[in-house]
Amino acid sequence: MAREQFGVCAEPSLHGYYLLFNALDDKNLFLRKALSRLPALFDKYADRFSEANLAGVIAIGTNFWDELYPQGRPKHLRQFPEMAIEDRTAPANNYDLYVEIRGDRADVNHIVATKVCQLLSDSVELVEQVRAFRFLDGRDLSGFVDGTENPQGHHRRRVALINDEQDPEFAAGSYLHIQRYRHNLNLWNSLEVKEQEDVFSRTKVNNDEYSEENKAPTSHIKRVNLKDSEGNSLEILRQSMPYGDMKLQGLFFVSYCHTPEPFELMLKSMISGDAHGHSDHLLKYTQAETGAAFFVPSLNILAQLGE
């Protein structure tokens, strides 16, 4: 039976470290063996620093998958849906590898990130690194709770992980989409609290959702809370975290799902809007600067890479 990577469905952490790599030429054999050893590295430091609640995820980019695992391809693995309409954009970047390290101790995350880079050694180029953190009670730097609609308990697995019926060869895997958003907090904080709440269709302090008749069609909730043709809610598992310093701030958005479709539909709803042209007004105050699609293989497939 396929085993999932623990970090996909792990509960929220206090700190995050996101590493994005591109592979160097003629290093695939070395890289396969190195990636197969990463789960053991995570386990080692999770045991050593048990209070840190360390969780890790290893993902492979859509363009790099066939090189690294030519035996087969996940059924729905495809490019990140790059979009641009007026000033609303969702750029696409090419990253070969993604490593997510989350835990409740920033120093342990740093140690593990260092070990990951040492293990991958000269086979990769580190393209981007983002240190993130939990803000207050799980809020974005806008001051609003992030991921309110996230699935809970065992439902997280049903949303995030592929099952044996959906794609048996890649069961326990997950489709991953990431975006690094940069916020314009000066502009955002120039709004009155009620104006901010109207952008979300939620109250800021208590996180209460507006009644349906009071939700503006351009509000964030209206644009991302979507239903399929049978009336079922489209769900993703978010593992996003804020990042930033005194110069720039934003959100490192992370979405896991058993299919890429919900994320793609939500993004299209935000940027393209509905049939009446209602797009997400939250995008007036934040801008995606990166975007990429990956596949998170099961631990079984990661082990096969080293054989």
C-alpha positions in Angstrom: 0.0 0.0 0.0 1.4 3.4 -1.0 2.3 5.7 1.9 1.9 9.5 1.6 4.5 12.1 2.6 3.5 13.1 6.1 4.0 16.9 5.5 1.1 17.1 3.0 -1.7 16.7 5.5 0.3 17.7 8.7 -1.4 20.3 11.0 -0.3 23.9 10.8 3.2 24.8 12.0 4.8 27.9 13.6 7.5 28.2 11.0 8.1 27.3 7.4 11.1 27.1 5.0 10.4 26.7 1.3 13.2 25.7 -1.1 12.9 25.8 -4.9 15.6 24.2 -7.1 16.5 23.7 -10.7 18.5 20.6 -11.6 21.8 20.9 -13.3 22.6 19.0 -16.5 23.7 15.4 -16.3 23.0 15.1 -12.6 19.8 13.1 -12.7 21.3 9.8 -11.5 22.8 11.5 -8.4 19.6 13.5 -7.9 17.4 10.4 -7.9 19.5 8.8 -5.2 19.6 12.0 -3.1 15.9 12.6 -3.3 15.2 9.0 -2.2 17.2 9.8 1.0 15.4 12.9 2.0 12.5 11.2 3.8 15.0 9.5 6.1 16.7 12.8 6.7 13.3 14.3 7.8 12.6 11.3 10.0 16.1 11.6 11.6 15.6 15.2 12.7 11.9 14.8 13.6 13.0 12.1 16.1 16.0 14.2 17.3 13.9 17.3 17.9 10.5 15.7 18.6 9.1 18.9 20.2 9.6 20.7 16.8 6.8 18.7 15.1 8.9 18.7 11.9 7.2 17.9 8.6 8.7 17.8 5.1 7.4 17.6 1.6 9.4 16.8 -1.6 7.7 17.6 -5.0 8.8 17.4 -8.6 8.0 20.0 -11.2 5.8 19.3 -14.2 8.6 19.9 -16.7 11.1 17.7 -14.8 8.9 14.8 -14.0 9.5 12.7 -17.1 13.3 13.1 -16.8 13.3 12.0 -13.2 10.6 9.3 -13.4 10.2 8.1 -17.0 8.3 4.9 -15.8 5.0 6.8 -15.8 3.3 10.1 -15.4 0.4 11.2 -13.0 -2.8 11.3 -14.9 -3.6 15.0 -14.5 -0.1 16.5 -14.2 0.1 19.6 -16.3 1.5 23.1 -16.5 0.7 25.9 -14.1 -2.2 27.9 -15.6 -0.5 31.2 -16.4 -3.1 34.0 -16.6 -3.1 37.8 -17.2 -6.1 40.1 -17.5 -5.6 43.9 -17.0 -3.6 44.3 -13.8 -4.5 40.8 -12.5 -1.8 38.3 -13.2 -0.8 34.8 -12.3 2.8 34.3 -13.6 4.2 30.8 -14.2 7.8 29.8 -13.3 9.8 26.7 -14.1 11.1 25.0 -11.0 12.3 21.4 -11.1 12.1 20.6 -7.4 10.3 21.9 -4.3 11.1 21.1 -0.7 8.9 22.3 2.1 10.1 22.2 5.7 7.7 23.1 8.4 7.9 22.9 12.2 7.5 24.7 15.5 11.2 25.7 15.7 12.8 28.0 13.2 16.3 26.8 14.2 15.4 23.2 13.4 13.9 24.2 10.1 17.2 26.0 9.3 19.3 22.9 10.2 17.2 20.7 8.0 17.2 23.1 5.1 21.0 23.2 5.4 21.2 19.4 5.3 18.8 19.3 2.3 21.0 21.7 0.4 24.1 19.7 1.3 22.6 16.4 0.3 21.5 17.7 -3.1 24.9 19.2 -3.3 26.1 20.3 -6.8 23.3 18.6 -8.6 20.9 21.6 -8.3 20.8 25.4 -8.3 18.8 27.0 -5.4 16.6 29.4 -7.3 14.5 30.7 -4.4 14.1 30.3 -0.7 11.3 31.7 1.5 11.2 31.7 5.3 7.7 31.9 6.5 6.0 32.0 9.9 2.6 31.6 11.6 1.0 35.0 12.3 -1.1 35.3 15.4 -4.0 32.8 15.3 -3.3 31.6 11.7 -3.8 34.9 10.0 -2.5 36.4 6.9 -0.6 39.7 7.3 -3.8 41.4 6.1 -5.1 40.6 9.5 -7.7 38.1 8.3 -7.7 34.4 9.2 -6.2 32.3 6.3 -7.5 28.9 5.3 -10.8 29.1 7.1 -12.4 26.7 4.7 -9.6 24.1 5.0 -10.8 20.5 5.4 -10.3 19.1 8.9 -9.5 15.7 10.4 -9.5 12.6 8.1 -11.2 14.8 5.4 -7.8 16.4 4.8 -6.6 13.1 3.3 -9.6 12.7 1.0 -9.1 16.2 -0.4 -5.3 16.2 -0.7 -4.4 12.7 -1.6 -5.0 10.6 -4.7 -6.7 7.3 -3.9 -6.4 3.9 -5.6 -9.4 4.4 -7.8 -8.4 7.8 -9.1 -4.9 6.9 -10.2 -3.6 3.6 -8.7 0.0 4.0 -9.9 0.3 7.3 -8.1 -2.0 6.7 -5.1 -1.0 8.7 -2.0 0.4 11.4 -4.2 -0.8 14.9 -4.5 -1.0 17.8 -7.0 0.8 20.9 -5.6 0.4 24.5 -6.7 2.5 27.3 -5.2 2.4 31.1 -5.6 4.3 33.8 -3.8 2.1 36.8 -3.3 3.5 40.2 -2.4 1.1 42.4 -0.4 0.7 46.2 -0.7 0.0 46.6 3.0 0.3 50.4 2.9 -2.6 50.5 0.4 -4.5 47.8 2.3 -4.1 49.5 5.6 -5.5 52.8 4.2 -8.9 51.1 4.0 -11.3 51.3 6.9 -11.9 47.9 8.7 -15.4 47.6 7.2 -14.0 48.2 3.7 -11.4 45.4 4.3 -14.2 43.1 5.5 -16.2 43.8 2.4 -13.2 42.7 0.3 -13.2 39.3 2.0 -16.9 39.0 3.0 -15.7 38.1 6.5 -15.4 40.1 9.7 -11.8 40.8 10.6 -11.7 40.1 14.4 -14.2 37.3 14.8 -13.8 35.7 11.4 -17.5 35.5 10.8 -18.7 34.9 7.3 -21.1 37.4 5.8 -24.6 36.1 5.0 -25.1 35.2 1.3 -27.1 38.3 0.4 -24.4 40.6 1.9 -21.5 39.1 -0.1 -20.3 41.2 -2.9 -19.7 39.2 -6.1 -16.2 40.7 -6.2 -15.3 39.5 -2.7 -12.6 36.9 -2.1 -15.0 34.3 -0.6 -17.4 34.6 -3.6 -14.6 34.1 -6.0 -12.9 31.0 -4.4 -15.8 29.2 -2.7 -17.0 27.3 -5.8 -19.2 24.3 -6.5 -19.1 21.6 -9.1 -21.9 20.7 -11.5 -23.5 18.5 -8.8 -23.4 21.2 -6.1 -20.4 19.9 -4.2 -17.9 22.4 -2.8 -14.6 22.4 -4.6 -11.9 21.9 -2.0 -8.1 22.2 -1.6 -5.9 21.8 1.4 -3.9 25.0 2.0 -0.6 24.9 3.8 0.1 28.6 3.1 2.2 30.8 5.5 3.0 34.6 5.7 6.5 35.7 5.0 8.3 39.1 5.1 10.4 41.7 6.7 10.3 45.5 7.1 10.7 46.0 3.3 8.2 43.5 1.8 5.5 41.2 3.0 3.3 38.6 1.5 1.9 35.1 1.6 3.5 31.9 0.3 0.5 30.2 -1.0 0.5 26.3 -1.0 -2.3 24.2 -2.3 -2.5 20.3 -2.2 -5.3 18.4 -3.9 -6.0 15.0 -5.5 -6.7 16.8 -8.8 -5.4 20.1 -10.1 -8.9 21.2 -11.2 -10.1 23.0 -8.1 -7.1 25.2 -7.8 -7.3 26.0 -11.5 -11.0 26.9 -11.3 -10.4 29.1 -8.2 -7.6 31.0 -9.8 -9.6 31.6 -13.0 -12.5 32.8 -10.9 -10.2 35.3 -9.1 -8.6 36.7 -12.3 -11.0 36.2 -15.1 -14.1 36.5 -12.9 -17.6 35.3 -13.6 -19.8 35.8 -16.7 -20.5 39.3 -15.5 -16.9 40.3 -15.2 -16.7 40.1 -11.4 -13.1 39.4 -10.5 -11.5 39.2 -7.0 -11.0 42.7 -5.6 -8.4 41.3 -3.1 -6.0 41.3 -6.1 -6.0 45.1 -5.9 -3.9 44.8 -2.7 -1.7 41.7 -3.4 0.1 40.4 -6.5 1.3 36.9 -7.3 5.0 37.2 -8.3 5.6 33.5 -8.9 3.6 30.4 -9.7 4.4 26.7 -10.3 2.8 23.3 -10.4 4.4 20.1 -9.0 3.6 16.5 -8.1 4.2 15.2 -4.7 5.0 11.4 -5.1 4.3 8.8 -2.5 7.1 7.6 -0.2 7.1 4.4 -2.3 7.9 6.2 -5.5 10.6 8.3 -3.8 12.2 5.0 -2.6 12.1 3.7 -6.2 14.2 6.7 -7.3 17.1 5.4 -5.4 17.0 1.8 -6.8 
